[in-house]
Amino acid sequence: MLTTDDRVRLDAHHDPGPSELGIVLAHGFTGSWRRPGVRRAAEVLGEVAGVVSFDFRGHGRSGGVSTVGDREVFDLAAAVEWARSLGYRQVATVGFSMGAAVAIRHAADRGAELAGVVAISGPARWFYRDTAAMRRVHWVIETRLGRLAGRVLRQTRIAAGGWQPVPEPPDTAIARIAPTPLLVVHGDADPLFPVEHAHTLHQAAREPKELWVVPGFGHAENAARPALLRRVADWLTNQRPAAATPPGYFGS
């Protein structure tokens, strides 16, 4: 178990790896480190690095309640510090969906401590409702019945009352990640956030940065296949200069 700076206890897991690089995985909303998508990512990334995964507050066996990307920055910070305490000289973060937004906001203030940041299927801005899938997500977050469904069906306890104040959006925070290497990954079949979100994030970021738009890729950890995850692992271990690679399409 980990304890955050604001005293929330988090369920966490460590898969030792073959190098001095530790990768911290941040799952999406209603996810868990125990679920198949995160375990698959940990297995593939574990071929090149040690992997720390955890449940965000309000998720699974962690304490507290979910603030849907706000105070979760404390959770990721605690997981990164744990990775360092395990002996990894370099630590990188990989976030999916909500976890991508958290990874961006965390790196905006602590990026100098990181070897790299990967944001997969992340939103560029808050309160997006232009897809049916996101309207369902907002129903879960904003209504009493929705929060009950989240708790019963997805083991996710969600804070009532919304954000006060509203946290800095990803497309603003992302400009402060440089000079830490940044990779933005998005699918052109994402049912929650259209690919414009990825382009907005990439445009707002500073070098070094890279954008992959993946044909046929859906959303977050549940849709990420091993071939894409291996490409992410290669990017993290090689730290290829992002400026030399223009935004484009990559097979999954």
C-alpha positions as CSV (number, residue, x, y, z in Angstrom):
1,M,0.0,0.0,0.0
2,L,1.1,3.6,-0.7
3,T,0.1,6.7,1.2
4,T,-0.3,10.0,-0.7
5,D,0.7,13.5,0.6
6,D,-3.0,14.1,1.4
7,R,-3.1,10.8,3.4
8,V,-5.0,8.5,1.0
9,R,-4.0,4.8,1.0
10,L,-3.5,3.3,-2.4
11,D,-3.4,-0.3,-3.5
12,A,-0.3,-0.8,-5.6
13,H,1.8,-3.5,-7.3
14,H,5.4,-3.9,-8.5
15,D,6.6,-6.1,-11.3
16,P,10.4,-6.1,-11.1
17,G,12.1,-5.5,-14.5
18,P,15.4,-6.0,-16.3
19,S,16.7,-2.5,-16.3
20,E,17.3,0.7,-14.3
21,L,14.1,2.2,-15.8
22,G,10.9,2.0,-13.9
23,I,7.6,2.7,-15.6
24,V,4.6,3.8,-13.6
25,L,1.2,2.9,-15.2
26,A,-1.9,5.2,-14.5
27,H,-5.2,3.5,-15.5
28,G,-8.3,5.1,-16.8
29,F,-11.5,6.1,-15.0
30,T,-13.2,3.0,-13.3
31,G,-10.1,1.0,-14.1
32,S,-7.7,-0.9,-11.8
33,W,-4.2,-2.3,-11.9
34,R,-5.7,-5.7,-11.4
35,R,-7.8,-5.6,-14.6
36,P,-6.7,-7.3,-17.9
37,G,-5.8,-4.2,-19.8
38,V,-3.4,-2.9,-17.2
39,R,-1.9,-6.3,-16.6
40,R,-1.3,-6.7,-20.3
41,A,0.4,-3.3,-20.5
42,A,2.5,-4.2,-17.4
43,E,3.5,-7.6,-19.0
44,V,4.6,-6.0,-22.3
45,L,6.4,-3.0,-20.8
46,G,7.9,-5.3,-18.2
47,E,10.0,-6.8,-21.0
48,V,12.2,-3.7,-20.9
49,A,11.7,-2.1,-17.5
50,G,10.3,-2.6,-14.0
51,V,6.6,-1.6,-13.8
52,V,4.7,0.0,-10.9
53,S,0.9,0.0,-11.2
54,F,-1.7,1.1,-8.7
55,D,-5.4,1.9,-8.2
56,F,-6.3,5.6,-8.2
57,R,-8.2,6.8,-5.1
58,G,-11.8,5.6,-5.0
59,H,-10.9,2.7,-7.3
60,G,-10.7,-1.0,-6.4
61,R,-9.0,-1.5,-3.1
62,S,-7.6,2.0,-2.7
63,G,-9.1,4.4,-0.1
64,G,-10.8,7.7,-0.6
65,V,-13.1,8.8,-3.4
66,S,-12.4,9.5,-7.1
67,T,-12.0,13.2,-8.1
68,V,-11.8,12.1,-11.7
69,G,-8.4,13.6,-12.5
70,D,-8.0,16.3,-9.9
71,R,-6.4,15.1,-6.7
72,E,-5.2,12.0,-8.5
73,V,-2.0,13.9,-9.2
74,F,-1.1,13.1,-5.6
75,D,-1.7,9.4,-6.3
76,L,0.7,9.3,-9.3
77,A,3.3,11.3,-7.4
78,A,3.2,8.7,-4.6
79,A,3.6,5.9,-7.2
80,V,6.6,7.6,-8.8
81,E,8.2,8.1,-5.4
82,W,7.7,4.4,-4.7
83,A,9.4,3.5,-8.0
84,R,12.4,5.6,-7.0
85,S,12.5,3.9,-3.6
86,L,12.6,0.5,-5.3
87,G,16.0,1.6,-6.8
88,Y,15.0,2.7,-10.4
89,R,17.4,5.5,-11.4
90,Q,15.0,6.6,-14.1
91,V,11.2,6.7,-13.9
92,A,8.7,7.3,-16.7
93,T,4.9,7.6,-16.6
94,V,2.4,6.0,-18.9
95,G,-1.2,7.2,-18.5
96,F,-4.4,6.0,-20.1
97,S,-7.5,8.3,-20.6
98,M,-8.0,9.9,-17.1
99,G,-4.6,8.6,-16.2
100,A,-3.2,10.4,-19.3
101,A,-4.6,13.7,-18.1
102,V,-3.2,13.0,-14.6
103,A,0.2,12.1,-16.1
104,I,0.3,15.4,-18.0
105,R,-0.7,17.5,-15.0
106,H,1.8,15.6,-12.8
107,A,4.7,16.1,-15.3
108,A,3.8,19.8,-15.8
109,D,5.1,20.4,-12.3
110,R,7.5,17.5,-11.8
111,G,8.6,16.6,-15.3
112,A,12.3,17.3,-14.6
113,E,12.2,14.2,-12.4
114,L,11.0,12.0,-15.2
115,A,12.7,10.1,-18.1
116,G,9.6,10.4,-20.2
117,V,5.8,10.8,-20.3
118,V,3.3,8.9,-22.4
119,A,-0.3,10.1,-22.7
120,I,-2.6,7.5,-24.3
121,S,-6.2,8.3,-25.3
122,G,-6.2,11.4,-23.1
123,P,-8.6,14.4,-23.2
124,A,-7.3,17.8,-24.2
125,R,-9.9,19.7,-22.2
126,W,-12.5,19.1,-19.4
127,F,-16.3,18.7,-19.6
128,Y,-16.2,17.2,-23.1
129,R,-19.7,15.7,-24.0
130,D,-19.8,15.5,-27.8
131,T,-19.8,11.7,-27.9
132,A,-22.4,9.3,-26.6
133,A,-19.8,7.5,-24.6
134,M,-18.7,10.7,-22.8
135,R,-22.3,11.6,-22.1
136,R,-22.6,8.3,-20.3
137,V,-19.4,9.0,-18.3
138,H,-20.8,12.4,-17.2
139,W,-24.0,10.7,-16.1
140,V,-22.0,8.3,-13.9
141,I,-20.0,11.2,-12.4
142,E,-22.8,13.8,-12.0
143,T,-25.8,11.9,-10.9
144,R,-26.6,10.0,-7.7
145,L,-27.8,7.0,-9.6
146,G,-24.8,7.1,-11.8
147,R,-22.4,7.2,-8.9
148,L,-24.2,4.2,-7.3
149,A,-23.8,2.3,-10.6
150,G,-20.1,3.2,-10.6
151,R,-19.7,1.9,-7.1
152,V,-21.7,-1.3,-7.6
153,L,-20.7,-2.3,-11.1
154,R,-17.1,-0.9,-11.4
155,Q,-16.0,-0.7,-7.8
156,T,-15.4,3.0,-8.2
157,R,-16.4,5.5,-5.5
158,I,-16.9,8.9,-7.0
159,A,-16.9,12.2,-5.0
160,A,-20.2,14.2,-5.2
161,G,-20.2,17.9,-5.8
162,G,-17.8,18.3,-8.7
163,W,-14.5,20.2,-8.8
164,Q,-13.9,23.2,-6.6
165,P,-11.9,24.8,-8.0
166,V,-11.6,23.4,-11.5
167,P,-8.1,22.0,-12.0
168,E,-5.9,23.2,-14.8
169,P,-6.8,21.5,-18.1
170,P,-4.4,19.2,-19.9
171,D,-4.0,21.4,-23.0
172,T,-2.7,24.2,-20.7
173,A,-0.6,22.1,-18.4
174,I,1.1,20.2,-21.2
175,A,3.2,23.2,-22.2
176,R,5.3,22.9,-19.0
177,I,6.4,19.3,-19.5
178,A,9.4,20.2,-21.7
179,P,12.2,19.4,-21.8
180,T,11.0,16.0,-20.6
181,P,10.3,13.8,-23.7
182,L,6.6,13.5,-24.3
183,L,4.7,11.0,-26.4
184,V,0.9,11.5,-27.2
185,V,-0.8,8.4,-28.5
186,H,-4.4,8.3,-29.8
187,G,-6.6,6.0,-31.9
188,D,-8.6,7.2,-34.8
189,A,-11.4,4.9,-33.6
190,D,-11.6,6.3,-30.1
191,P,-15.3,6.3,-29.1
192,L,-14.8,8.8,-26.2
193,F,-12.4,11.4,-27.4
194,P,-11.9,12.2,-31.2
195,V,-8.4,12.4,-32.5
196,E,-8.6,16.2,-32.4
197,H,-7.9,16.0,-28.7
198,A,-4.5,14.4,-29.5
199,H,-3.7,17.1,-32.0
200,T,-4.6,19.8,-29.6
201,L,-2.3,18.3,-26.9
202,H,0.5,17.9,-29.3
203,Q,0.2,21.4,-30.7
204,A,0.1,22.9,-27.1
205,A,3.2,20.9,-26.0
206,R,6.8,22.0,-26.5
207,E,9.7,20.0,-27.9
208,P,10.7,17.3,-27.4
209,K,7.3,15.8,-28.3
210,E,5.9,13.2,-30.6
211,L,2.4,12.3,-31.8
212,W,1.2,8.8,-32.9
213,V,-2.3,8.5,-34.4
214,V,-3.0,4.8,-34.6
215,P,-5.4,3.4,-37.2
216,G,-8.2,1.3,-35.7
217,F,-7.1,1.8,-32.1
218,G,-10.0,2.4,-29.8
219,H,-9.7,3.7,-26.2
220,A,-7.1,3.4,-23.5
221,E,-5.7,0.3,-21.9
222,N,-8.5,-2.1,-22.8
223,A,-7.9,-1.5,-26.5
224,A,-4.1,-1.3,-26.4
225,R,-2.7,-4.3,-28.2
226,P,0.8,-5.8,-27.5
227,A,2.3,-4.4,-30.7
228,L,1.4,-0.9,-29.8
229,L,2.6,-1.3,-26.2
230,R,5.9,-2.7,-27.5
231,R,6.3,0.4,-29.7
232,V,5.7,2.5,-26.6
233,A,8.3,0.4,-24.7
234,D,10.8,1.0,-27.5
235,W,10.2,4.7,-27.4
236,L,10.7,4.9,-23.7
237,T,13.9,2.8,-23.7
238,N,15.5,4.5,-26.7
239,Q,14.3,8.1,-26.0
240,R,14.3,8.9,-29.7
241,P,14.4,12.6,-30.5
242,A,10.8,13.5,-31.0
243,A,11.6,16.6,-33.1
244,A,12.9,14.3,-35.8
245,T,9.6,12.5,-36.2
246,P,6.6,14.4,-37.6
247,P,3.1,13.7,-36.4
248,G,1.7,10.8,-38.4
249,Y,0.0,7.4,-38.5
250,F,1.4,4.3,-37.0
251,G,0.0,0.8,-37.2
252,S,-1.1,-0.9,-34.0
